Amino acid sequence: MGDRILPRPALVASLAPRDLSDARRLVALVPARAGAVEYRLDLAADRIPAEALLALDPRPAILTWRSAREGGRFAGSPEEYRARLIEAYDAGATVDVEHASGLLSPTRDFSDRSRVVVSAHFPFGVPDGVLELLRAMRASEARFVKLVVGAADLRASLAVVAIPSSAPAPELAVFPMGPASAPGRILAAHAGSSLVYGSVETGTARGQLPLAELIDVYGVDRPFPPEALYGIVAGDPSGSLSPLVHNALFRSRGLPSLYLPLPVTDFDRERPPDLEASVPFRGFSVTRPWKRSAAGAGIPSEDVRAAGAANTLYFGRGRWRAENTDVDGVFDPLADHDTGEGRSAVVLGAGGTARAAILAARRIGYEVAVASRRDEAADLLASEMGVDSIAWGDVEETEADLYVNATPVGSGADDPAAIPDRVLENRPLVFDCAYRRGSETATVAAARRAGCAVIDGLRMFAAQALRQARLFGVADARQAEIDASLSGERAV
């Protein structure tokens, strides 16, 4: 049975199989570097025999029936819960036993505690007496002690990571769950959490990241104590390529820095420069919907003052500073296509990206007009930046030399093209600021079919990320490195 004991720490691929056939399919997708496989059997449609699951993969297996009271779907009686755990344990699996069940008190059950995870889940925040609870859980002598705490916002997520520092122990795994839990889970892994859970295909807990992403992007299989933190501030940062690029740059130079996804629902309440963590934050990328807010969160650069928006905050010369590298992201690719002198451009959108696009296009020499689905937003932006506005319904009647999609339309799999087909018939230059991971956007696809020259969102992203990386301490960052990191995303 020794080969079925989980290593410590363990990278755990968490699966939610519907039945045995689905479990077999999912196991084939588990990353090679996973140290164990968890089967969330409370999520299964059919009852799956423990012996059959253990035969699917030689790695140690955790069998879990998360109860409804702790956020799962198991609604059976205490007797049924105990019976399932005993069956799995006797088959040779590691079992996840909820501390509140009391099943670890009697010595007759689970005599070999090296195959036991004792767990407690608190979906609504840190429980009172959390240190006493951890001591009681450790007294069970289980090989792993897992405490999972709900984190409704970014500050709460970061606070959960600090709990083990008051009661350090090699068996502890303390991490957050919920919509803002991703950064806390990553930091917990680098702080030495005994268990690191990642999903395969489908998340088994809210806020859980794919195990392959935890390994490849955030390096949790090579944990280190970071000395500086960076991150992408967004309403939803899950689709961003910034963690991939910046963490790769940090790793290539051996820098003790870590770049995190930072979901923010209220910029003023969770003001990024004021975030407290055990390691200081030293820079932030900023994207939808917070670029306007970020302009006031640091000393503004000339581009930030001109655009009224910032996509970068960084700590430099003792102060937080605001920069807009989106301007570079639009300017540099446009400059490769020729000057805009005597030519016209239409920018679609009225947010922070549109502001950067207007600024960059005007610098190259284009006469710019702006349009937005909300005509009043376009009018306001046009007045503020000294350009013309076009009613949204009139866009398809325009004949400009350049069209810039500065809206988020196109980043979703089912999004339509952002630029009307009638406009594309004139074969303008099309610049799509949106991008999709692993495939081109509908806007780019439509423009290519029409025979237009195209600048895609990955080209913009790479150009702005280069300048951003230099502000984040990678002074010698090169465009070729960033393009190499993105090469998989460009393969469509």
C-alpha positions as CSV (number, residue, x, y, z in Angstrom):
1,M,0.0,0.0,0.0
2,G,3.0,2.3,0.3
3,D,2.9,3.4,-3.3
4,R,-0.6,4.7,-2.7
5,I,0.5,7.2,0.0
6,L,0.3,10.8,-1.3
7,P,3.6,12.8,-1.4
8,R,3.7,15.9,0.6
9,P,3.3,18.4,-0.9
10,A,1.0,16.9,-3.5
11,L,-0.3,18.4,-6.8
12,V,-3.8,17.0,-7.0
13,A,-5.8,16.8,-10.3
14,S,-9.4,17.1,-9.2
15,L,-11.9,15.3,-11.4
16,A,-15.7,15.4,-11.5
17,P,-16.6,12.2,-13.4
18,R,-20.2,11.4,-14.3
19,D,-19.6,7.7,-14.3
20,L,-16.7,5.2,-14.7
21,S,-16.4,5.8,-18.4
22,D,-16.1,9.5,-17.9
23,A,-13.6,9.0,-15.2
24,R,-11.5,6.9,-17.6
25,R,-11.7,9.8,-20.1
26,L,-10.7,12.4,-17.6
27,V,-7.8,10.5,-16.2
28,A,-6.2,10.5,-19.6
29,L,-6.2,14.3,-19.5
30,V,-4.4,14.6,-16.1
31,P,-1.1,16.4,-16.4
32,A,2.0,14.1,-16.1
33,R,3.3,16.2,-13.2
34,A,0.2,15.6,-11.0
35,G,1.1,13.7,-7.9
36,A,-2.4,12.5,-7.1
37,V,-5.9,12.3,-8.5
38,E,-9.0,13.3,-6.6
39,Y,-12.4,11.9,-7.6
40,R,-15.3,14.2,-6.4
41,L,-17.8,11.4,-6.2
42,D,-20.5,13.6,-4.7
43,L,-20.7,15.2,-8.2
44,A,-21.1,11.9,-10.0
45,A,-24.4,10.8,-11.5
46,D,-23.8,7.1,-10.8
47,R,-22.1,5.4,-7.9
48,I,-18.6,4.3,-9.0
49,P,-16.8,1.5,-7.2
50,A,-13.6,2.5,-5.5
51,E,-11.7,-0.5,-6.8
52,A,-12.5,0.5,-10.4
53,L,-11.3,4.1,-9.9
54,L,-8.0,2.9,-8.3
55,A,-7.4,0.7,-11.3
56,L,-7.5,3.7,-13.7
57,D,-4.2,5.3,-12.7
58,P,-1.2,4.3,-10.6
59,R,-0.9,7.5,-8.7
60,P,-2.4,7.9,-5.3
61,A,-6.1,8.6,-5.4
62,I,-8.3,10.7,-3.0
63,L,-12.0,9.8,-2.9
64,T,-14.2,12.6,-1.8
65,W,-17.9,12.9,-1.0
66,R,-18.3,16.6,-0.1
67,S,-21.4,17.1,2.1
68,A,-24.0,19.7,1.3
69,R,-23.3,21.5,4.5
70,E,-19.8,22.1,3.3
71,G,-20.6,23.1,-0.2
72,G,-20.8,19.7,-1.9
73,R,-23.7,17.6,-3.2
74,F,-23.7,14.6,-0.9
75,A,-27.0,14.5,0.9
76,G,-26.9,11.0,2.3
77,S,-27.2,10.0,6.0
78,P,-24.2,10.0,8.3
79,E,-24.2,6.2,8.2
80,E,-24.1,6.3,4.4
81,Y,-21.3,8.8,4.4
82,R,-19.2,6.6,6.7
83,A,-19.9,3.5,4.7
84,R,-18.7,5.0,1.5
85,L,-15.5,6.3,3.1
86,I,-14.8,3.0,4.7
87,E,-15.3,1.1,1.4
88,A,-12.9,3.5,-0.4
89,Y,-10.3,3.3,2.4
90,D,-10.4,-0.5,2.5
91,A,-9.9,-0.5,-1.2
92,G,-6.6,1.4,-0.8
93,A,-7.6,5.0,-1.5
94,T,-6.9,8.1,0.5
95,V,-10.2,9.5,1.8
96,D,-11.2,13.0,2.5
97,V,-13.0,13.0,5.9
98,E,-14.9,16.1,7.0
99,H,-13.8,17.1,10.5
100,A,-17.4,17.9,11.5
101,S,-18.4,14.3,10.8
102,G,-16.6,13.1,13.9
103,L,-15.5,10.0,12.1
104,L,-11.8,10.5,13.0
105,S,-12.5,10.3,16.8
106,P,-13.1,6.5,17.1
107,T,-9.9,4.6,16.7
108,R,-11.6,1.7,15.0
109,D,-12.0,3.6,11.7
110,F,-9.1,4.6,9.4
111,S,-6.3,3.2,11.6
112,D,-3.7,4.2,9.0
113,R,-4.0,7.9,9.1
114,S,-1.4,8.3,6.3
115,R,-4.3,7.8,3.9
116,V,-6.6,10.4,5.4
117,V,-7.2,14.0,4.6
118,V,-9.2,15.8,7.4
119,S,-11.0,18.7,5.9
120,A,-13.3,21.6,6.9
121,H,-15.0,24.0,4.5
122,F,-16.4,27.4,5.4
123,P,-18.0,29.0,2.3
124,F,-18.8,32.3,4.0
125,G,-15.5,33.3,5.5
126,V,-13.0,32.6,8.3
127,P,-14.7,30.8,11.2
128,D,-14.3,32.0,14.8
129,G,-11.6,30.2,16.6
130,V,-9.8,29.2,13.4
131,L,-6.5,28.4,15.2
132,E,-8.2,26.2,17.8
133,L,-10.0,24.4,14.9
134,L,-6.7,23.7,13.2
135,R,-5.2,22.3,16.4
136,A,-8.2,20.0,16.8
137,M,-7.9,18.8,13.2
138,R,-4.2,18.2,13.6
139,A,-4.9,16.1,16.7
140,S,-6.6,13.6,14.3
141,E,-3.1,12.6,13.1
142,A,-4.3,12.7,9.5
143,R,-1.5,13.1,7.0
144,F,-3.1,16.2,5.6
145,V,-5.1,18.9,7.3
146,K,-7.2,20.9,4.8
147,L,-9.0,24.1,5.7
148,V,-10.9,25.9,2.8
149,V,-12.4,29.3,3.5
150,G,-14.7,31.4,1.3
151,A,-13.3,34.6,-0.1
152,A,-15.8,37.1,-1.5
153,D,-13.2,39.6,-2.6
154,L,-9.5,40.0,-3.3
155,R,-8.6,41.2,0.2
156,A,-10.2,38.2,1.8
157,S,-8.4,35.9,-0.6
158,L,-5.0,37.3,0.4
159,A,-5.9,37.2,4.1
160,V,-6.7,33.5,4.0
161,V,-3.1,32.8,2.9
162,A,-1.8,34.3,6.1
163,I,-3.6,31.9,8.4
164,P,-1.0,29.2,8.4
165,S,1.7,31.6,9.5
166,S,0.1,31.6,13.0
167,A,0.2,27.8,13.2
168,P,2.8,26.4,10.7
169,A,2.9,22.7,10.2
170,P,3.9,20.5,7.2
171,E,0.5,18.8,7.0
172,L,-1.4,22.1,6.6
173,A,-3.3,23.1,3.4
174,V,-5.2,26.4,3.9
175,F,-6.5,28.2,0.9
176,P,-9.6,30.2,-0.3
177,M,-12.5,29.3,-2.4
178,G,-15.0,31.5,-4.2
179,P,-14.9,34.0,-7.1
180,A,-11.7,35.8,-5.8
181,S,-9.8,32.8,-4.7
182,A,-7.4,32.3,-7.5
183,P,-4.5,34.5,-6.2
184,G,-4.8,33.0,-2.8
185,R,-4.6,29.5,-4.1
186,I,-1.5,30.3,-6.1
187,L,0.2,32.1,-3.2
188,A,-0.7,29.2,-0.8
189,A,1.0,26.8,-3.2
190,H,4.2,28.8,-3.2
191,A,4.0,29.2,0.6
192,G,4.3,25.4,1.0
193,S,0.7,24.2,1.1
194,S,0.7,20.4,1.6
195,L,-2.1,20.0,-1.0
196,V,-2.5,22.0,-4.2
197,Y,-5.7,21.2,-6.1
198,G,-6.3,22.0,-9.8
199,S,-9.1,21.1,-12.1
200,V,-9.1,18.9,-15.2
201,E,-11.7,20.0,-17.8
202,T,-14.3,21.1,-15.2
203,G,-13.7,22.9,-11.9
204,T,-14.8,21.0,-8.8
205,A,-14.8,24.1,-6.6
206,R,-15.5,27.7,-7.3
207,G,-12.4,29.6,-8.1
208,Q,-10.3,26.5,-8.8
209,L,-7.8,26.9,-11.6
210,P,-6.8,24.2,-14.1
211,L,-3.9,22.1,-12.8
212,A,-2.1,22.5,-16.1
213,E,-2.3,26.3,-15.7
214,L,-1.1,26.2,-12.1
215,I,1.9,24.2,-13.2
216,D,2.8,25.8,-16.6
217,V,1.9,29.5,-15.9
218,Y,2.3,29.8,-12.1
219,G,5.0,27.2,-11.5
220,V,3.4,25.6,-8.4
221,D,5.5,22.5,-9.1
222,R,8.6,24.6,-8.4
223,P,7.4,26.6,-5.4
224,F,9.6,29.5,-4.2
225,P,9.1,32.3,-1.7
226,P,8.4,35.4,-3.9
227,E,9.9,38.7,-3.0
228,A,7.7,40.9,-5.2
229,L,4.2,40.4,-6.5
230,Y,2.6,41.7,-9.7
231,G,-0.8,41.0,-11.2
232,I,-3.6,41.6,-13.7
233,V,-6.4,43.7,-12.2
234,A,-9.7,43.0,-13.9
235,G,-13.4,42.3,-13.4
236,D,-12.6,38.8,-14.7
237,P,-8.9,38.1,-15.3
238,S,-9.3,34.5,-16.3
239,G,-8.9,35.0,-20.0
240,S,-5.8,37.2,-19.8
241,L,-2.5,36.2,-21.3
242,S,-0.5,38.5,-19.0
243,P,0.3,35.9,-16.3
244,L,1.7,33.6,-19.0
245,V,4.0,36.2,-20.4
246,H,5.2,38.0,-17.3
247,N,5.8,34.8,-15.2
248,A,7.8,33.4,-18.2
249,L,10.0,36.5,-18.2
250,F,10.5,36.3,-14.5
251,R,11.4,32.6,-14.6
252,S,13.8,33.1,-17.5
253,R,15.9,35.5,-15.4
254,G,15.6,33.7,-12.1
255,L,13.7,36.7,-10.6
256,P,11.9,35.9,-7.3
257,S,8.7,37.6,-8.6
258,L,5.2,36.2,-9.2
259,Y,2.4,37.5,-11.4
260,L,-1.1,36.8,-10.3
261,P,-4.7,37.0,-11.6
262,L,-6.4,39.7,-9.4
263,P,-10.2,39.8,-9.7
264,V,-11.5,43.2,-8.5
265,T,-15.2,44.0,-8.3
266,D,-14.8,47.5,-6.7
267,F,-11.6,49.4,-7.6
268,D,-12.0,52.1,-4.9
269,R,-12.7,49.6,-2.1
270,E,-9.9,47.2,-3.3
271,R,-7.6,49.9,-4.5
272,P,-4.6,47.8,-5.8
273,P,-1.7,50.0,-4.5
274,D,-3.2,49.6,-1.0
275,L,-3.4,45.8,-1.1
276,E,-1.7,44.1,1.8
277,A,0.0,40.7,1.5
278,S,2.9,39.0,3.2
279,V,4.9,40.0,0.1
280,P,4.7,43.5,-1.4
281,F,2.9,44.3,-4.7
282,R,5.1,46.2,-7.1
283,G,3.1,46.4,-10.2
284,F,-0.3,45.8,-11.9
285,S,-1.6,45.5,-15.3
286,V,-5.1,46.9,-15.5
287,T,-7.9,45.9,-17.9
288,R,-11.7,46.0,-18.2
289,P,-13.4,47.8,-16.5
290,W,-10.9,49.6,-14.4
291,K,-8.6,51.6,-16.8
292,R,-10.3,54.9,-16.1
293,S,-10.1,54.3,-12.4
294,A,-6.4,53.3,-12.6
295,A,-5.5,56.7,-14.1
296,G,-6.0,58.3,-10.6
297,A,-4.2,55.5,-8.7
298,G,-0.7,56.8,-9.3
299,I,1.3,59.7,-10.6
300,P,0.1,59.9,-14.3
301,S,2.4,59.8,-17.3
302,E,1.9,62.1,-20.2
303,D,0.0,59.3,-22.1
304,V,-2.3,58.7,-19.1
305,R,-3.1,62.4,-18.8
306,A,-3.8,62.6,-22.6
307,A,-5.9,59.4,-22.7
308,G,-7.6,59.7,-19.3
309,A,-6.9,56.0,-18.7
310,A,-4.1,53.8,-17.5
311,N,-3.4,50.1,-18.0
312,T,-0.3,49.9,-15.8
313,L,0.5,50.8,-12.2
314,Y,4.0,50.3,-11.0
315,F,6.1,51.3,-8.0
316,G,9.0,53.4,-9.0
317,R,11.3,55.9,-7.2
318,G,9.3,55.5,-4.0
319,R,5.9,56.3,-5.6
320,W,3.1,54.5,-7.4
321,R,2.9,55.6,-11.0
322,A,0.3,55.2,-13.7
323,E,1.2,54.5,-17.3
324,N,-0.6,53.6,-20.5
325,T,1.3,51.0,-22.5
326,D,-1.8,50.3,-24.6
327,V,-0.8,53.4,-26.6
328,D,2.4,51.6,-27.5
329,G,0.3,48.5,-28.2
330,V,-1.6,50.3,-30.9
331,F,1.1,52.7,-32.1
332,D,3.9,50.2,-32.8
333,P,1.9,47.8,-35.0
334,L,0.3,50.7,-36.9
335,A,3.7,52.3,-37.5
336,D,4.8,49.1,-39.2
337,H,2.0,49.6,-41.8
338,D,2.9,53.2,-42.8
339,T,2.0,56.7,-41.8
340,G,-1.6,57.8,-41.4
341,E,-1.0,61.2,-42.9
342,G,-4.0,62.2,-45.0
343,R,-6.0,59.0,-44.0
344,S,-9.0,58.5,-41.8
345,A,-9.7,56.1,-39.0
346,V,-12.8,55.0,-37.1
347,V,-12.4,53.7,-33.6
348,L,-15.2,51.5,-32.2
349,G,-15.6,51.8,-28.5
350,A,-15.6,54.3,-25.7
351,G,-13.6,52.7,-22.9
352,G,-9.9,52.8,-21.9
353,T,-8.7,50.8,-24.9
354,A,-10.5,53.2,-27.3
355,R,-8.8,56.2,-25.6
356,A,-5.4,54.7,-26.2
357,A,-6.3,53.8,-29.8
358,I,-7.4,57.4,-30.5
359,L,-4.2,58.8,-29.1
360,A,-2.0,56.4,-31.0
361,A,-3.8,56.8,-34.3
362,R,-3.7,60.6,-34.1
363,R,0.1,60.5,-33.4
364,I,0.6,58.5,-36.6
365,G,-1.4,61.1,-38.5
366,Y,-4.9,59.7,-38.9
367,E,-8.0,61.8,-38.7
368,V,-10.0,60.0,-36.1
369,A,-13.7,59.5,-35.5
370,V,-15.2,57.4,-32.7
371,A,-18.4,55.4,-32.5
372,S,-19.9,53.4,-29.6
373,R,-23.1,51.4,-29.2
374,R,-24.0,54.1,-26.7
375,D,-24.0,57.2,-28.9
376,E,-23.8,59.5,-25.9
377,A,-20.6,57.8,-24.7
378,A,-19.0,58.3,-28.1
379,D,-20.1,62.0,-28.1
380,L,-18.6,62.5,-24.6
381,L,-15.3,60.8,-25.5
382,A,-15.0,62.7,-28.8
383,S,-15.5,66.0,-27.0
384,E,-12.9,65.1,-24.4
385,M,-10.3,64.0,-26.9
386,G,-11.0,66.5,-29.6
387,V,-12.1,64.1,-32.4
388,D,-15.4,63.6,-34.3
389,S,-18.1,61.1,-33.3
390,I,-20.3,58.9,-35.5
391,A,-23.7,57.5,-34.6
392,W,-23.4,53.7,-34.2
393,G,-26.1,53.2,-36.8
394,D,-24.1,55.2,-39.4
395,V,-20.8,53.2,-39.1
396,E,-21.6,50.8,-41.9
397,E,-22.0,53.8,-44.2
398,T,-18.4,55.0,-43.5
399,E,-15.4,54.5,-45.8
400,A,-12.3,55.0,-43.6
401,D,-8.8,53.7,-44.2
402,L,-8.5,52.2,-40.8
403,Y,-11.0,50.6,-38.4
404,V,-10.0,49.8,-34.8
405,N,-12.2,47.5,-32.8
406,A,-11.5,48.7,-29.2
407,T,-14.6,47.0,-27.8
408,P,-14.5,43.6,-26.0
409,V,-16.7,42.1,-28.8
410,G,-14.8,39.2,-30.3
411,S,-13.1,37.8,-27.1
412,G,-16.0,35.4,-26.6
413,A,-16.4,32.2,-28.6
414,D,-19.8,33.1,-29.9
415,D,-19.2,36.8,-30.5
416,P,-20.0,38.2,-33.9
417,A,-17.6,40.4,-35.9
418,A,-17.4,43.9,-34.5
419,I,-17.0,45.6,-37.9
420,P,-19.9,45.5,-40.4
421,D,-19.4,43.4,-43.6
422,R,-20.3,46.4,-45.7
423,V,-17.3,48.3,-44.3
424,L,-15.0,45.4,-45.0
425,E,-15.9,45.4,-48.7
426,N,-13.6,48.4,-49.1
427,R,-10.7,46.5,-47.7
428,P,-9.5,48.9,-45.0
429,L,-6.8,48.1,-42.6
430,V,-8.5,46.4,-39.6
431,F,-7.0,46.5,-36.1
432,D,-8.7,44.3,-33.7
433,C,-7.7,45.0,-30.0
434,A,-9.7,41.9,-28.8
435,Y,-8.1,38.5,-28.8
436,R,-9.1,34.9,-28.1
437,R,-6.9,32.3,-26.6
438,G,-6.2,29.6,-29.2
439,S,-8.1,31.0,-32.1
440,E,-8.7,34.2,-34.0
441,T,-11.7,36.5,-33.3
442,A,-14.7,36.7,-35.6
443,T,-13.6,40.2,-36.5
444,V,-10.2,39.0,-37.7
445,A,-11.7,36.1,-39.5
446,A,-14.2,38.3,-41.4
447,A,-11.6,40.8,-42.3
448,R,-9.3,38.2,-43.7
449,R,-12.1,36.7,-45.8
450,A,-12.8,40.2,-47.2
451,G,-9.1,40.5,-48.2
452,C,-8.3,43.2,-45.6
453,A,-4.9,43.8,-44.1
454,V,-5.2,42.8,-40.4
455,I,-3.5,43.6,-37.1
456,D,-4.8,41.1,-34.5
457,G,-5.2,41.6,-30.8
458,L,-2.2,39.4,-29.9
459,R,0.1,41.8,-31.8
460,M,-1.2,44.6,-29.8
461,F,-1.0,42.6,-26.6
462,A,2.7,41.7,-27.3
463,A,3.7,45.3,-28.0
464,Q,2.1,46.7,-24.9
465,A,3.4,43.8,-22.7
466,L,7.0,44.5,-23.8
467,R,6.9,48.0,-22.4
468,Q,5.0,46.8,-19.3
469,A,7.6,44.1,-18.6
470,R,10.3,46.7,-18.6
471,L,8.4,48.7,-16.0
472,F,8.0,45.6,-14.0
473,G,11.7,45.1,-13.6
474,V,12.7,43.1,-16.7
475,A,14.7,45.9,-18.3
476,D,16.1,43.7,-21.0
477,A,12.8,42.1,-22.1
478,R,12.7,41.4,-25.9
479,Q,9.8,41.2,-28.3
480,A,11.0,37.9,-29.5
481,E,10.6,36.4,-26.0
482,I,7.0,37.6,-25.7
483,D,6.2,36.3,-29.2
484,A,7.7,32.9,-28.2
485,S,5.4,32.8,-25.1
486,L,2.4,33.6,-27.3
487,S,3.3,31.2,-30.1
488,G,0.8,28.6,-28.9
489,E,-1.9,31.2,-28.9
490,R,-1.1,32.2,-32.4
491,A,-1.5,28.7,-33.8
492,V,-5.0,28.8,-35.0
